[in-house]
C-alpha cells in the first residue's frame, strides 16, 4: 500500500511539476516576506525603546521643563496684556516674545543650550515618522507634549533664522541659515494624531472598584 501511495505521488508530481514549482516559489516568497516583517517589527521595537529611554533622561527632562515653563510664562503674559483672545494679536505677541528671547540669550547661555537640546531631540523625530521607521502613535505616545514644545520652539527657530539673515546678508538662496525644517513635518502630524487619539490620553480614568471583574470585597459586604 505504501509503495502504491509513493508511486501515485511520484506520478502526480511528474505530471504537475510546474504547479509544484510555482507553489514552492510562492511559499519561499511568503517566508521571505514574513521574515522581513518580523525583522522590521524588531527594529521598530528597539528604536521605540531607545526613544523612550532618551526621553526619560534626567538632563532632557530638565531641558524640556525649561521650554514648557517658557510657554506657561508667555501664556500668562499674553492673558495679562489681553492678547490671548484674538488669533492675530496672539500670533504677533508670540513672535515678538520669541524675538525678545533670542536677543536676550546668546549661544553660550544655559537657557539657549536647553532650548537647543530639545530642538535637536525633536528634530530627529520628524524623519523617523515620515520615513516609516516609527508611527505617529509611537512618537507622540512617548512625547505627548509635542504641541506645547513646538509652540515655543517654532517661533524661536524663525526668530533665530531672521536674526542671522540680517546680520549676514546672503549672496545666494543657498547661502542662508536653515531652521529646524523637521518641525514643519511634526506640527501637522501631531495635531492629526491629537484629534484622532491624543485627546483620549489627556484624562486618566478612575478605577471602577465596583467592577465585578476586580473581585474586590468592600467593607460591610
Buried (B, 14 or more C-beta within 10 A) or exposed (E): EEEEEEEEEEEEEEEEEEEEEEEEEEEEEEEEEEEEEEEEEEEBEEBBEEBEEEBEEEEBEEBBEBBBEBBEEBBEEBEEEEBBEEEEBBEEBBBEBBBEBBEEBEEEEEBBBBBBBBBEBBBEBBBBBEEEBBBBEBBBBBBBBBBBBBBBBBBBBBBBBBBBEEEEEEEEEEEBBEBBEBBEBBBEBBBEBBEEEBEEEEEEEEEEEEEEEEEEEEEEE
